[in-house]
Amino acid sequence: MSEVIPEFSQNANNMRKSVIRELLKLTQQPNIISFAGGLPAPETFPVHDLEEATQQVYKKSAVAALQYGATEGENPLKAELIKYERSRGIQVEKGNLLITSASQQALDMMPKIFLDPGDCVLAERPTYLGAIQAIQSYQGKIIGIPSSADNDGFDMVEMGKRYERAKAYGEKVKYIYVIPDFQNPSGICWSLEKRKALLDFAYREKLFVVEDAPYREIRFMGESIPSIYELDQKGKNEGNVICLKTFSKILAPGTRVGWILAREDIIQKLVIAKQAIDLCTSPFMQYVIAEYLSMGKLDALIQATRDNYREKRNFMLKMLDKYMPKRFDLTWTKPEGGLFLWISLPHYIDTEKMFYRAVEKNVAYVIGSAFYFDEAELNCMRINFSYSSFEQIEEGVKRLASVIQDEIDAHESGPRGQTCPEGIC
Ligand SMILES: Cc1ncc(COP(=O)(O)O)c(C=O)c1O
């Protein structure tokens, strides 16, 4: 938590520094193999196609692209996105779309339009740090819901209990925030059953569901499961799902362009909120992306990205099997999509303390506690497999395994291990 300065607003004093960004600063040294960032593989960026698209924008629509634009977004991009969504079975009209400066901006707008100080959001525990920061900066509270034993979404029984308890204490729950496809950080993908159960609960309790879907397209194995937004469209169609999409993981994060799908009245409120933030998302970038989409190459790019990440994920799993200490209490997820693995370590290892030793050995990860907004679990970490080369994955896992082995050895040979009276260390 950063220092409280009385002159700052309560909102500003509530803003937390990003632990990830602070720790990432330590990983800038040249020899570090960093599994910390959530960076897409640079080799997937369609550099030449984007160059071509940019030239076309200069030729065809330079003045419009260089001018201020409508807050809702530029028409050529909206038209392309309507085609894109329809090709995936989602029916949207222009009024259901808002172009954003990528999903992080959308995440900031959710508490901005829904929360009064003290209002609550139900969210997965752990969840994406950027969403936690956004909610807390508007003095929102997060009620954490653990995932089920099957790791297929919320533990619905626990959710019901926590929701009822919050209501009994007079708390106002305003929306549910979930990342159903390849969650950041855990990699969990929600089952169809859980998606439907959540939607039914949201209908019953008249709650909005904010479905954050940056990794939805990055499924590299298994069957695709309908999004909650789609389930609502094909179900009661109450329009209580707000879906956040982005070009960051399917094209390039430097574009900083995303979009929101929602009911028209919600889009209109978001437009007013966005006017005060940035007037509009860069029209120039919107034109470039619209031009790129009109080339018809995005689907092939997404497929190539999936192929790339499948290979890297498989390789990382192989390296973990090869190098990690073999123990029942050292496990990792095997996601079918996304960019991350989640590693759980023996209970006595604090990954924040271990982080500095890992950096000394030139390897980095994100400490698990960064993704908790309540009592943090300390013995876990998130590692990214999309960014590093195969050589770096092997060497990085080898280094990480040796840091973890050192921790285990220190614990097992340390005074606590020898003298623990209950024999439970
Ligand atoms: C779950 C989730 N939501 C939103 C974002 C923000 O993405 P962007 O602002 O690049 O679209 C990220 C970034 O990694 C993320 O993991």
The ligand as a Gaussian input file, in Angstrom:
#p B3LYP/6-31G(d) Opt

LIG

0 1
 C       -7.943000     -10.673000     -17.106000
 C       -7.425000      -9.432000     -17.751000
 N       -8.264000      -8.418000     -17.978000
 C       -7.844000      -7.288000     -18.563000
 C       -6.528000      -7.112000     -18.931000
 C       -6.109000      -5.813000     -19.553000
 O       -5.816000      -5.992000     -20.882000
 P       -5.687000      -4.817000     -21.929000
 O       -5.889000      -3.516000     -21.206000
 O       -4.331000      -4.932000     -22.504000
 O       -6.759000      -5.058000     -22.915000
 C       -5.611000      -8.147000     -18.706000
 C       -4.196000      -7.988000     -19.076000
 O       -3.390000      -8.840000     -19.010000
 C       -6.082000      -9.326000     -18.097000
 O       -5.260000     -10.359000     -17.846000

